[in-house]
Amino acid sequence: MKKMAIIATKGTLDMAYPPFILASTAAALGYEVQIFFTFYGLQLLRKDLSDVKISPLANPAMPMPVPMPVMVQMLPGMETMATMMMKDKLKKKGVASLEELRDLCLEADVKFVACQMTVDLFEFEKSDFIDNIEYGGAATFMEFAGDTDICLFV
Amino acid sequence: MNVDKELDARGLNCPLPILKTKKSLADMTSGQVLKVVSTDCGSVKDMQAFANQTGNTLVSQSEENGEYIFFMQKK
């Protein structure tokens, strides 16, 4: 059986998609898949994903309906608005929600490993995270990653 | 063609057509044929890639009024 390992380090809406899309698809293709969530990537394991947002700030590549000066992007509420607009667009285009993709990963037996060090560092509560995940460190990741066909850092 | 099951993947975008195809095939038996209708033009290449990697056979694919129709025979 082919194997794939992904390290998910980002906790924004846009960067949350690649790990879940690739993991669910690889699982559908018969891969054994593991995602190691570390640093901001840990936010993707929360039971409630509504705080996962996208920011136009410092993201000049983000397509905007109207050009927006950085000074405007800084205003309160802009992040929430950009997130709302992005989620709306994703839905209209038939792209799965993060929750849906994450569920599909779990259903397909993708293994989620949370970085224990980051949990300690940010003083996260394990009760905030979904069930059926494991906690481990770099060596835990290497044990699986060392034997994979595809290994990605997102 | 004898179709045993149909999957309506219209309006869905990558990777949902593939994931739903995989799910639909899961409760079918070897040799049965699944018909998939998709509106995602990316699924044309992806369905072929799915077939190549999973051993299921993409018997045929066609396009009709912006809809892509696939016949996938389970391994």
gemmi code that builds the backbone of each chain (N, CA, C; Angstrom):
import gemmi

chains = {
    "A": [
        ("MET", (0.830, -1.202, 0.000), (0.000, 0.000, 0.000), (0.872, 1.263, 0.000)),
        ("LYS", (0.522, 2.223, -0.881), (1.274, 3.481, -0.916), (0.927, 4.321, 0.306)),
        ("LYS", (1.842, 5.192, 0.660), (1.632, 6.013, 1.858), (1.918, 7.482, 1.563)),
        ("MET", (1.210, 8.359, 2.267), (1.465, 9.794, 2.156), (1.428, 10.431, 3.535)),
        ("ALA", (2.383, 11.313, 3.770), (2.402, 12.060, 5.025), (2.372, 13.547, 4.714)),
        ("ILE", (1.586, 14.293, 5.489), (1.508, 15.742, 5.305), (1.758, 16.416, 6.652)),
        ("ILE", (2.532, 17.496, 6.612), (2.649, 18.330, 7.810), (1.813, 19.566, 7.563)),
        ("ALA", (0.817, 19.806, 8.399), (-0.051, 20.976, 8.256), (0.345, 22.007, 9.309)),
        ("THR", (0.870, 23.141, 8.841), (1.384, 24.142, 9.788), (0.593, 25.443, 9.789)),
        ("LYS", (-0.393, 25.555, 8.879), (-1.113, 26.825, 8.759), (-2.556, 26.688, 9.226)),
        ("GLY", (-3.071, 27.746, 9.803), (-4.424, 27.684, 10.353), (-5.391, 28.656, 9.723)),
        ("THR", (-5.083, 29.093, 8.477), (-6.029, 29.985, 7.804), (-6.899, 29.175, 6.853)),
        ("LEU", (-8.033, 29.769, 6.486), (-9.011, 29.059, 5.656), (-8.398, 28.568, 4.340)),
        ("ASP", (-7.649, 29.426, 3.681), (-7.069, 29.031, 2.386), (-6.046, 27.903, 2.540)),
        ("MET", (-5.235, 27.993, 3.584), (-4.183, 26.993, 3.761), (-4.677, 25.714, 4.446)),
        ("ALA", (-5.922, 25.739, 4.879), (-6.498, 24.542, 5.494), (-6.960, 23.555, 4.420)),
        ("TYR", (-7.262, 24.078, 3.245), (-7.800, 23.219, 2.188), (-6.813, 22.181, 1.643)),
        ("PRO", (-5.589, 22.616, 1.259), (-4.702, 21.622, 0.633), (-4.494, 20.329, 1.435)),
        ("PRO", (-4.216, 20.406, 2.741), (-4.003, 19.128, 3.448), (-5.230, 18.216, 3.414)),
        ("PHE", (-6.416, 18.806, 3.633), (-7.624, 17.977, 3.676), (-8.017, 17.458, 2.291)),
        ("ILE", (-7.821, 18.279, 1.255), (-8.148, 17.831, -0.112), (-7.217, 16.685, -0.518)),
        ("LEU", (-5.934, 16.903, -0.295), (-4.965, 15.881, -0.727), (-5.099, 14.603, 0.096)),
        ("ALA", (-5.335, 14.754, 1.381), (-5.450, 13.572, 2.238), (-6.681, 12.746, 1.879)),
        ("SER", (-7.829, 13.419, 1.697), (-9.054, 12.673, 1.389), (-8.944, 12.005, 0.025)),
        ("THR", (-8.332, 12.711, -0.919), (-8.196, 12.137, -2.264), (-7.220, 10.960, -2.261)),
        ("ALA", (-6.100, 11.132, -1.583), (-5.130, 10.031, -1.519), (-5.762, 8.808, -0.874)),
        ("ALA", (-6.549, 9.033, 0.169), (-7.226, 7.906, 0.824), (-8.171, 7.213, -0.147)),
        ("ALA", (-8.861, 8.020, -0.973), (-9.782, 7.441, -1.959), (-9.021, 6.633, -3.003)),
        ("LEU", (-7.770, 6.998, -3.214), (-6.955, 6.281, -4.202), (-6.238, 5.086, -3.578)),
        ("GLY", (-6.502, 4.856, -2.317), (-5.949, 3.673, -1.676), (-4.688, 3.907, -0.867)),
        ("TYR", (-4.337, 5.163, -0.676), (-3.149, 5.457, 0.140), (-3.470, 5.335, 1.629)),
        ("GLU", (-2.458, 4.978, 2.395), (-2.544, 5.129, 3.842), (-2.008, 6.534, 4.131)),
        ("VAL", (-2.814, 7.354, 4.823), (-2.456, 8.770, 4.964), (-2.400, 9.206, 6.422)),
        ("GLN", (-1.404, 10.028, 6.709), (-1.293, 10.609, 8.039), (-1.023, 12.103, 7.900)),
        ("ILE", (-1.728, 12.915, 8.693), (-1.439, 14.352, 8.728), (-0.939, 14.706, 10.122)),
        ("PHE", (0.184, 15.386, 10.154), (0.751, 15.850, 11.414), (0.452, 17.340, 11.528)),
        ("PHE", (-0.339, 17.723, 12.527), (-0.752, 19.116, 12.701), (0.129, 19.780, 13.737)),
        ("THR", (0.822, 20.835, 13.310), (1.720, 21.506, 14.237), (1.569, 23.019, 14.131)),
        ("PHE", (1.974, 23.722, 15.146), (1.799, 25.177, 15.217), (0.374, 25.575, 14.828)),
        ("TYR", (0.210, 26.509, 13.895), (-1.139, 27.041, 13.628), (-2.026, 25.993, 12.976)),
        ("GLY", (-1.407, 24.954, 12.429), (-2.177, 23.876, 11.827), (-3.088, 23.186, 12.835)),
        ("LEU", (-2.718, 23.277, 14.113), (-3.537, 22.644, 15.157), (-4.961, 23.197, 15.205)),
        ("GLN", (-5.116, 24.445, 14.744), (-6.465, 25.049, 14.748), (-7.435, 24.241, 13.887)),
        ("LEU", (-6.889, 23.465, 12.959), (-7.736, 22.688, 12.046), (-8.291, 21.438, 12.712)),
        ("LEU", (-7.872, 21.187, 13.942), (-8.376, 20.013, 14.665), (-9.440, 20.400, 15.686)),
        ("ARG", (-9.743, 21.681, 15.774), (-10.769, 22.110, 16.731), (-12.136, 21.562, 16.338)),
        ("LYS", (-12.925, 21.261, 17.365), (-14.294, 20.796, 17.091), (-15.029, 21.852, 16.280)),
        ("ASP", (-14.831, 23.101, 16.673), (-15.496, 24.215, 16.010), (-14.494, 24.916, 15.080)),
        ("LEU", (-14.777, 24.855, 13.781), (-13.835, 25.442, 12.817), (-14.243, 26.848, 12.382)),
        ("SER", (-15.225, 27.432, 13.077), (-15.738, 28.727, 12.613), (-14.728, 29.862, 12.799)),
        ("ASP", (-13.697, 29.636, 13.617), (-12.680, 30.675, 13.790), (-11.571, 30.589, 12.743)),
        ("VAL", (-11.643, 29.596, 11.876), (-10.649, 29.496, 10.804), (-11.019, 30.525, 9.732)),
        ("LYS", (-10.141, 31.500, 9.558), (-10.480, 32.638, 8.704), (-9.434, 32.899, 7.629)),
        ("ILE", (-9.804, 33.789, 6.717), (-8.843, 34.230, 5.707), (-8.693, 35.737, 5.841)),
        ("SER", (-7.475, 36.226, 5.595), (-7.250, 37.662, 5.694), (-6.695, 38.199, 4.388)),
        ("PRO", (-7.265, 39.311, 3.910), (-6.687, 39.918, 2.711), (-5.369, 40.626, 3.029)),
        ("LEU", (-5.152, 40.879, 4.323), (-3.963, 41.614, 4.754), (-2.697, 40.796, 4.494)),
        ("ALA", (-1.710, 41.440, 3.881), (-0.447, 40.791, 3.554), (-0.652, 39.596, 2.628)),
        ("ASN", (-1.739, 39.640, 1.878), (-2.014, 38.573, 0.917), (-2.384, 39.202, -0.421)),
        ("PRO", (-1.388, 39.825, -1.078), (-1.683, 40.581, -2.300), (-2.192, 39.704, -3.448)),
        ("ALA", (-2.027, 38.384, -3.332), (-2.464, 37.496, -4.415), (-3.944, 37.160, -4.326)),
        ("MET", (-4.582, 37.557, -3.217), (-5.991, 37.197, -3.046), (-6.852, 38.016, -4.013)),
        ("PRO", (-7.618, 37.324, -4.878), (-8.460, 38.066, -5.811), (-9.561, 38.809, -5.055)),
        ("MET", (-9.688, 40.097, -5.304), (-10.700, 40.901, -4.615), (-11.714, 41.423, -5.626)),
        ("PRO", (-12.973, 41.531, -5.208), (-13.982, 42.058, -6.125), (-13.675, 43.506, -6.522)),
        ("VAL", (-13.157, 44.277, -5.562), (-12.695, 45.642, -5.859), (-11.316, 45.804, -5.235)),
        ("PRO", (-10.419, 46.521, -5.924), (-9.083, 46.717, -5.358), (-9.189, 47.406, -4.001)),
        ("MET", (-8.428, 46.925, -3.041), (-8.581, 47.461, -1.688), (-7.214, 47.851, -1.109)),
        ("PRO", (-7.047, 49.118, -0.773), (-5.763, 49.542, -0.199), (-5.504, 48.854, 1.139)),
        ("VAL", (-4.240, 48.643, 1.437), (-3.863, 47.965, 2.681), (-4.469, 48.670, 3.897)),
        ("MET", (-4.519, 50.005, 3.844), (-5.077, 50.768, 4.967), (-6.530, 50.365, 5.246)),
        ("VAL", (-7.243, 50.011, 4.196), (-8.645, 49.604, 4.358), (-8.724, 48.155, 4.878)),
        ("GLN", (-7.790, 47.325, 4.363), (-7.773, 45.916, 4.790), (-7.541, 45.780, 6.285)),
        ("MET", (-6.923, 46.812, 6.879), (-6.599, 46.764, 8.306), (-7.803, 47.026, 9.194)),
        ("LEU", (-8.858, 47.581, 8.628), (-9.992, 48.009, 9.447), (-10.668, 46.832, 10.157)),
        ("PRO", (-11.219, 47.090, 11.346), (-11.888, 46.019, 12.084), (-13.024, 45.421, 11.256)),
        ("GLY", (-13.132, 44.113, 11.323), (-14.228, 43.442, 10.627), (-13.898, 43.010, 9.208)),
        ("MET", (-12.764, 43.478, 8.686), (-12.416, 43.131, 7.302), (-12.138, 41.635, 7.150)),
        ("GLU", (-11.490, 41.062, 8.170), (-11.152, 39.640, 8.130), (-12.425, 38.794, 8.118)),
        ("THR", (-13.356, 39.189, 8.976), (-14.634, 38.472, 9.048), (-15.378, 38.588, 7.722)),
        ("MET", (-15.327, 39.786, 7.144), (-16.032, 39.990, 5.888), (-15.387, 39.167, 4.766)),
        ("ALA", (-14.058, 39.199, 4.705), (-13.348, 38.441, 3.667), (-13.639, 36.946, 3.815)),
        ("THR", (-13.703, 36.495, 5.068), (-13.972, 35.077, 5.333), (-15.372, 34.700, 4.860)),
        ("MET", (-16.327, 35.588, 5.170), (-17.713, 35.342, 4.768), (-17.815, 35.247, 3.247)),
        ("MET", (-17.135, 36.195, 2.578), (-17.194, 36.227, 1.119), (-16.534, 34.995, 0.509)),
        ("MET", (-15.428, 34.591, 1.108), (-14.715, 33.416, 0.591), (-15.548, 32.150, 0.783)),
        ("LYS", (-16.158, 32.015, 1.962), (-16.981, 30.823, 2.227), (-18.173, 30.767, 1.279)),
        ("ASP", (-18.727, 31.943, 1.017), (-19.862, 32.046, 0.109), (-19.445, 31.593, -1.298)),
        ("LYS", (-18.264, 32.038, -1.716), (-17.750, 31.687, -3.034), (-17.468, 30.182, -3.131)),
        ("LEU", (-16.872, 29.642, -2.087), (-16.567, 28.208, -2.067), (-17.846, 27.394, -2.232)),
        ("LYS", (-18.881, 27.838, -1.514), (-20.155, 27.123, -1.547), (-20.777, 27.207, -2.937)),
        ("LYS", (-20.771, 28.413, -3.494), (-21.359, 28.622, -4.828), (-20.668, 27.767, -5.884)),
        ("LYS", (-19.357, 27.573, -5.715), (-18.601, 26.827, -6.721), (-18.587, 25.317, -6.434)),
        ("GLY", (-19.346, 24.919, -5.437), (-19.439, 23.481, -5.171), (-18.212, 22.886, -4.506)),
        ("VAL", (-17.399, 23.749, -3.865), (-16.242, 23.237, -3.127), (-16.712, 22.841, -1.727)),
        ("ALA", (-16.253, 21.708, -1.264), (-16.675, 21.204, 0.052), (-16.242, 22.161, 1.154)),
        ("SER", (-16.987, 22.160, 2.264), (-16.563, 22.946, 3.420), (-15.420, 22.203, 4.105)),
        ("LEU", (-14.679, 22.933, 4.944), (-13.579, 22.293, 5.673), (-14.087, 21.149, 6.532)),
        ("GLU", (-15.230, 21.391, 7.188), (-15.818, 20.377, 8.072), (-16.107, 19.101, 7.279)),
        ("GLU", (-16.678, 19.288, 6.093), (-17.041, 18.146, 5.254), (-15.784, 17.368, 4.826)),
        ("LEU", (-14.762, 18.113, 4.400), (-13.532, 17.448, 3.950), (-12.841, 16.720, 5.095)),
        ("ARG", (-12.877, 17.352, 6.272), (-12.243, 16.731, 7.437), (-12.976, 15.440, 7.815)),
        ("ASP", (-14.313, 15.501, 7.754), (-15.105, 14.299, 8.038), (-14.805, 13.190, 7.031)),
        ("LEU", (-14.656, 13.594, 5.754), (-14.361, 12.602, 4.719), (-12.998, 11.956, 4.970)),
        ("CYS", (-12.052, 12.753, 5.465), (-10.736, 12.212, 5.811), (-10.870, 11.167, 6.913)),
        ("LEU", (-11.607, 11.527, 7.963), (-11.759, 10.620, 9.100), (-12.475, 9.345, 8.699)),
        ("GLU", (-13.500, 9.525, 7.871), (-14.261, 8.372, 7.382), (-13.355, 7.417, 6.609)),
        ("ALA", (-12.377, 7.995, 5.905), (-11.476, 7.191, 5.067), (-10.241, 6.739, 5.846)),
        ("ASP", (-10.309, 6.873, 7.165), (-9.226, 6.403, 8.041), (-7.913, 7.158, 7.893)),
        ("VAL", (-7.997, 8.435, 7.504), (-6.792, 9.266, 7.532), (-6.464, 9.490, 9.005)),
        ("LYS", (-5.186, 9.289, 9.343), (-4.812, 9.431, 10.748), (-4.358, 10.867, 11.018)),
        ("PHE", (-4.932, 11.471, 12.065), (-4.564, 12.825, 12.459), (-3.673, 12.758, 13.691)),
        ("VAL", (-2.512, 13.373, 13.602), (-1.624, 13.439, 14.770), (-1.421, 14.901, 15.151)),
        ("ALA", (-1.700, 15.237, 16.396), (-1.522, 16.605, 16.885), (-0.167, 16.710, 17.568)),
        ("CYS", (0.523, 17.807, 17.296), (1.842, 18.027, 17.886), (1.692, 18.369, 19.377)),
        ("GLN", (2.182, 17.481, 20.199), (2.054, 17.655, 21.652), (2.775, 18.920, 22.132)),
        ("MET", (3.926, 19.187, 21.527), (4.699, 20.366, 21.927), (3.903, 21.649, 21.709)),
        ("THR", (3.209, 21.750, 20.546), (2.425, 22.951, 20.263), (1.239, 23.069, 21.216)),
        ("VAL", (0.640, 21.921, 21.546), (-0.486, 21.929, 22.487), (-0.022, 22.536, 23.810)),
        ("ASP", (1.181, 22.134, 24.271), (1.743, 22.677, 25.511), (2.111, 24.154, 25.357)),
        ("LEU", (2.755, 24.461, 24.224), (3.237, 25.817, 23.974), (2.109, 26.842, 24.025)),
        ("PHE", (1.026, 26.556, 23.326), (-0.084, 27.496, 23.258), (-1.131, 27.240, 24.353)),
        ("GLU", (-0.845, 26.295, 25.211), (-1.762, 25.927, 26.307), (-3.174, 25.639, 25.793)),
        ("PHE", (-3.225, 24.844, 24.735), (-4.520, 24.436, 24.193), (-5.140, 23.384, 25.090)),
        ("GLU", (-6.466, 23.331, 25.092), (-7.193, 22.296, 25.830), (-7.488, 21.154, 24.867)),
        ("LYS", (-7.111, 19.946, 25.265), (-7.372, 18.807, 24.381), (-8.875, 18.604, 24.151)),
        ("SER", (-9.663, 19.093, 25.104), (-11.118, 18.929, 24.968), (-11.675, 19.814, 23.842)),
        ("ASP", (-10.884, 20.793, 23.377), (-11.332, 21.637, 22.265), (-11.165, 20.926, 20.921)),
        ("PHE", (-10.349, 19.868, 20.937), (-10.068, 19.170, 19.684), (-11.036, 18.003, 19.472)),
        ("ILE", (-11.152, 17.604, 18.204), (-12.018, 16.475, 17.882), (-11.452, 15.197, 18.504)),
        ("ASP", (-12.318, 14.208, 18.638), (-11.871, 12.917, 19.170), (-11.135, 12.162, 18.052)),
        ("ASN", (-10.654, 11.000, 18.383), (-9.993, 10.129, 17.407), (-8.730, 10.735, 16.808)),
        ("ILE", (-8.028, 11.565, 17.585), (-6.730, 12.015, 17.104), (-5.675, 11.530, 18.082)),
        ("GLU", (-4.450, 11.462, 17.570), (-3.357, 11.036, 18.442), (-2.460, 12.226, 18.721)),
        ("TYR", (-1.699, 12.132, 19.785), (-0.753, 13.191, 20.115), (0.646, 12.618, 20.044)),
        ("GLY", (1.558, 13.393, 19.407), (2.914, 12.883, 19.278), (3.883, 13.991, 18.928)),
        ("GLY", (5.122, 13.628, 18.750), (6.155, 14.604, 18.425), (6.834, 14.285, 17.111)),
        ("ALA", (7.962, 14.954, 16.894), (8.682, 14.824, 15.629), (9.053, 13.369, 15.333)),
        ("ALA", (9.459, 12.646, 16.366), (9.868, 11.254, 16.140), (8.694, 10.389, 15.706)),
        ("THR", (7.514, 10.708, 16.262), (6.294, 9.984, 15.873), (6.034, 10.190, 14.390)),
        ("PHE", (6.211, 11.457, 13.954), (5.986, 11.758, 12.539), (6.984, 11.002, 11.669)),
        ("MET", (8.247, 11.035, 12.063), (9.301, 10.399, 11.262), (9.070, 8.905, 11.081)),
        ("GLU", (8.531, 8.303, 12.112), (8.310, 6.862, 12.065), (7.423, 6.497, 10.878)),
        ("PHE", (6.413, 7.324, 10.646), (5.517, 7.072, 9.516), (6.089, 7.680, 8.236)),
        ("ALA", (6.563, 8.929, 8.328), (7.004, 9.672, 7.142), (8.203, 9.012, 6.456)),
        ("GLY", (9.044, 8.360, 7.247), (10.248, 7.754, 6.694), (9.961, 6.653, 5.699)),
        ("ASP", (8.737, 6.207, 5.699), (8.381, 5.061, 4.875), (7.293, 5.420, 3.856)),
        ("THR", (7.198, 6.728, 3.511), (6.108, 7.146, 2.628), (6.585, 7.358, 1.191)),
        ("ASP", (5.594, 7.377, 0.284), (5.873, 7.638, -1.122), (5.769, 9.133, -1.414)),
        ("ILE", (4.898, 9.818, -0.667), (4.715, 11.259, -0.828), (4.764, 11.893, 0.553)),
        ("CYS", (5.531, 12.966, 0.674), (5.626, 13.652, 1.952), (5.596, 15.158, 1.695)),
        ("LEU", (4.603, 15.834, 2.256), (4.402, 17.250, 1.949), (4.383, 18.125, 3.188)),
        ("PHE", (4.892, 19.330, 3.033), (4.858, 20.328, 4.103), (3.947, 21.454, 3.632)),
        ("VAL", (2.856, 21.664, 4.352), (1.909, 22.719, 3.954), (1.880, 23.800, 5.020)),
    ],
    "B": [
        ("MET", (-25.382, 0.748, -22.536), (-24.572, 0.104, -21.486), (-25.415, -0.162, -20.246)),
        ("ASN", (-25.174, -1.289, -19.668), (-25.910, -1.663, -18.463), (-25.360, -0.890, -17.255)),
        ("VAL", (-26.190, -0.046, -16.685), (-25.745, 0.760, -15.544), (-26.371, 0.224, -14.254)),
        ("ASP", (-25.533, -0.060, -13.274), (-26.034, -0.622, -12.021), (-26.340, 0.450, -10.984)),
        ("LYS", (-25.673, 1.606, -11.149), (-25.856, 2.668, -10.154), (-25.511, 3.995, -10.799)),
        ("GLU", (-26.182, 5.067, -10.344), (-25.885, 6.383, -10.891), (-25.474, 7.340, -9.792)),
        ("LEU", (-24.517, 8.198, -10.110), (-24.076, 9.211, -9.155), (-24.215, 10.582, -9.800)),
        ("ASP", (-24.996, 11.431, -9.161), (-25.160, 12.799, -9.646), (-24.154, 13.688, -8.919)),
        ("ALA", (-23.073, 14.045, -9.613), (-22.031, 14.881, -9.002), (-22.085, 16.290, -9.584)),
        ("ARG", (-23.213, 16.661, -10.171), (-23.354, 17.986, -10.776), (-23.230, 19.075, -9.715)),
        ("GLY", (-22.495, 20.107, -10.058), (-22.336, 21.240, -9.139), (-21.222, 21.059, -8.136)),
        ("LEU", (-20.678, 19.876, -8.053), (-19.601, 19.617, -7.085), (-18.237, 19.879, -7.714)),
        ("ASN", (-17.342, 20.366, -6.886), (-16.006, 20.669, -7.369), (-14.966, 19.758, -6.722)),
        ("CYS", (-13.763, 19.783, -7.286), (-12.651, 18.944, -6.816), (-12.475, 19.049, -5.307)),
        ("PRO", (-12.283, 17.978, -4.561), (-12.165, 16.592, -5.015), (-13.464, 15.789, -4.839)),
        ("LEU", (-14.603, 16.500, -4.644), (-15.836, 15.771, -4.299), (-16.296, 14.742, -5.341)),
        ("PRO", (-16.240, 15.046, -6.655), (-16.673, 14.010, -7.601), (-15.892, 12.697, -7.437)),
        ("ILE", (-14.594, 12.816, -7.185), (-13.766, 11.618, -7.008), (-14.125, 10.896, -5.700)),
        ("LEU", (-14.254, 11.682, -4.621), (-14.544, 11.066, -3.316), (-15.900, 10.368, -3.338)),
        ("LYS", (-16.876, 10.991, -4.021), (-18.203, 10.387, -4.076), (-18.228, 9.175, -5.007)),
        ("THR", (-17.393, 9.221, -6.041), (-17.268, 8.051, -6.929), (-16.720, 6.869, -6.135)),
        ("LYS", (-15.680, 7.158, -5.368), (-15.061, 6.115, -4.540), (-16.094, 5.500, -3.573)),
        ("LYS", (-16.885, 6.398, -2.951), (-17.896, 5.936, -1.998), (-18.969, 5.096, -2.679)),
        ("SER", (-19.386, 5.556, -3.857), (-20.435, 4.825, -4.583), (-19.951, 3.440, -4.994)),
        ("LEU", (-18.692, 3.365, -5.394), (-18.151, 2.069, -5.826), (-18.023, 1.098, -4.649)),
        ("ALA", (-17.871, 1.673, -3.458), (-17.593, 0.831, -2.285), (-18.672, -0.213, -2.036)),
        ("ASP", (-19.943, 0.163, -2.252), (-20.969, -0.846, -1.996), (-21.497, -1.483, -3.288)),
        ("MET", (-20.637, -1.555, -4.291), (-20.999, -2.272, -5.521), (-20.133, -3.520, -5.621)),
        ("THR", (-20.524, -4.410, -6.483), (-19.725, -5.637, -6.611), (-18.887, -5.586, -7.884)),
        ("SER", (-17.882, -6.403, -7.940), (-16.939, -6.436, -9.056), (-17.673, -6.632, -10.386)),
        ("GLY", (-17.324, -5.775, -11.376), (-17.926, -5.903, -12.705), (-19.117, -4.979, -12.911)),
        ("GLN", (-19.692, -4.472, -11.805), (-20.839, -3.572, -11.935), (-20.377, -2.215, -12.467)),
        ("VAL", (-21.325, -1.506, -13.110), (-20.976, -0.231, -13.746), (-21.665, 0.944, -13.053)),
        ("LEU", (-20.862, 1.952, -12.738), (-21.364, 3.179, -12.112), (-21.356, 4.290, -13.156)),
        ("LYS", (-22.481, 4.987, -13.276), (-22.546, 6.141, -14.172), (-22.402, 7.396, -13.321)),
        ("VAL", (-21.463, 8.250, -13.678), (-21.251, 9.499, -12.935), (-21.500, 10.678, -13.863)),
        ("VAL", (-22.305, 11.632, -13.407), (-22.518, 12.857, -14.173), (-21.929, 14.016, -13.382)),
        ("SER", (-21.030, 14.754, -14.031), (-20.323, 15.834, -13.344), (-20.344, 17.096, -14.196)),
        ("THR", (-20.234, 18.250, -13.542), (-20.115, 19.502, -14.291), (-18.719, 20.108, -14.113)),
        ("ASP", (-17.883, 19.422, -13.375), (-16.525, 19.896, -13.101), (-15.591, 19.437, -14.214)),
        ("CYS", (-15.093, 20.401, -15.020), (-14.260, 20.014, -16.169), (-12.947, 19.372, -15.704)),
        ("GLY", (-12.544, 19.663, -14.467), (-11.340, 19.038, -13.929), (-11.513, 17.547, -13.708)),
        ("SER", (-12.761, 17.105, -13.607), (-12.989, 15.687, -13.324), (-12.655, 14.800, -14.523)),
        ("VAL", (-12.543, 15.408, -15.721), (-12.221, 14.610, -16.912), (-10.859, 13.928, -16.729)),
        ("LYS", (-9.872, 14.720, -16.360), (-8.538, 14.140, -16.134), (-8.503, 13.330, -14.836)),
        ("ASP", (-9.224, 13.842, -13.814), (-9.176, 13.199, -12.499), (-9.809, 11.802, -12.505)),
        ("MET", (-10.884, 11.637, -13.257), (-11.542, 10.323, -13.301), (-10.610, 9.289, -13.929)),
        ("GLN", (-9.903, 9.744, -14.994), (-8.943, 8.843, -15.642), (-7.829, 8.470, -14.656)),
        ("ALA", (-7.354, 9.487, -13.925), (-6.279, 9.254, -12.957), (-6.761, 8.337, -11.831)),
        ("PHE", (-8.012, 8.541, -11.427), (-8.599, 7.683, -10.383), (-8.631, 6.233, -10.848)),
        ("ALA", (-9.091, 6.046, -12.101), (-9.174, 4.694, -12.656), (-7.781, 4.066, -12.746)),
        ("ASN", (-6.823, 4.834, -13.245), (-5.457, 4.308, -13.399), (-4.874, 3.844, -12.071)),
        ("GLN", (-5.192, 4.573, -11.014), (-4.552, 4.272, -9.731), (-5.308, 3.254, -8.889)),
        ("THR", (-6.610, 3.097, -9.161), (-7.393, 2.183, -8.329), (-7.672, 0.849, -9.013)),
        ("GLY", (-7.417, 0.795, -10.339), (-7.646, -0.464, -11.043), (-9.072, -0.640, -11.535)),
        ("ASN", (-9.949, 0.336, -11.226), (-11.289, 0.312, -11.802), (-11.174, 0.753, -13.264)),
        ("THR", (-12.134, 0.352, -14.088), (-12.025, 0.654, -15.513), (-12.954, 1.791, -15.909)),
        ("LEU", (-12.371, 2.826, -16.506), (-13.194, 3.901, -17.055), (-13.610, 3.453, -18.449)),
        ("VAL", (-14.795, 2.886, -18.542), (-15.254, 2.268, -19.793), (-15.443, 3.322, -20.872)),
        ("SER", (-16.051, 4.446, -20.501), (-16.192, 5.522, -21.482), (-16.430, 6.840, -20.783)),
        ("GLN", (-16.156, 7.914, -21.516), (-16.481, 9.239, -21.001), (-16.902, 10.114, -22.154)),
        ("SER", (-17.847, 11.009, -21.899), (-18.322, 11.879, -22.966), (-18.781, 13.211, -22.376)),
        ("GLU", (-18.983, 14.185, -23.255), (-19.466, 15.482, -22.804), (-20.747, 15.824, -23.527)),
        ("GLU", (-21.693, 16.377, -22.799), (-22.971, 16.734, -23.402), (-23.496, 17.979, -22.708)),
        ("ASN", (-23.585, 19.061, -23.422), (-24.103, 20.322, -22.886), (-23.444, 20.722, -21.565)),
        ("GLY", (-22.136, 20.656, -21.534), (-21.427, 21.075, -20.324), (-21.453, 20.064, -19.191)),
        ("GLU", (-22.004, 18.885, -19.456), (-21.993, 17.829, -18.442), (-21.074, 16.700, -18.904)),
        ("TYR", (-20.350, 16.174, -17.960), (-19.414, 15.098, -18.280), (-19.980, 13.791, -17.743)),
        ("ILE", (-20.013, 12.807, -18.618), (-20.626, 11.527, -18.242), (-19.561, 10.428, -18.276)),
        ("PHE", (-19.454, 9.746, -17.175), (-18.448, 8.691, -17.050), (-19.119, 7.356, -16.738)),
        ("PHE", (-18.575, 6.298, -17.291), (-19.018, 4.954, -16.932), (-17.823, 4.225, -16.327)),
        ("MET", (-17.923, 3.944, -15.059), (-16.801, 3.334, -14.339), (-17.181, 1.923, -13.915)),
        ("GLN", (-16.382, 0.957, -14.369), (-16.656, -0.429, -13.996), (-15.768, -0.828, -12.834)),
        ("LYS", (-16.428, -1.354, -11.809), (-15.678, -1.712, -10.601), (-14.756, -2.899, -10.839)),
        ("LYS", (-13.578, -2.782, -10.242), (-12.559, -3.837, -10.351), (-13.065, -5.142, -9.744)),
    ],
}
model = gemmi.Model(1)
for chain_id, residues in chains.items():
    chain = gemmi.Chain(chain_id)
    for i, (resn, *xyz) in enumerate(residues, 1):
        res = gemmi.Residue()
        res.name, res.seqid = resn, gemmi.SeqId(i, " ")
        for name, pos in zip(("N", "CA", "C"), xyz):
            atom = gemmi.Atom()
            atom.name, atom.element = name, gemmi.Element(name[0])
            atom.pos, atom.b_iso = gemmi.Position(*pos), 0.0
            res.add_atom(atom)
        chain.add_residue(res)
    model.add_chain(chain)
structure = gemmi.Structure()
structure.add_model(model)
structure.setup_entities()
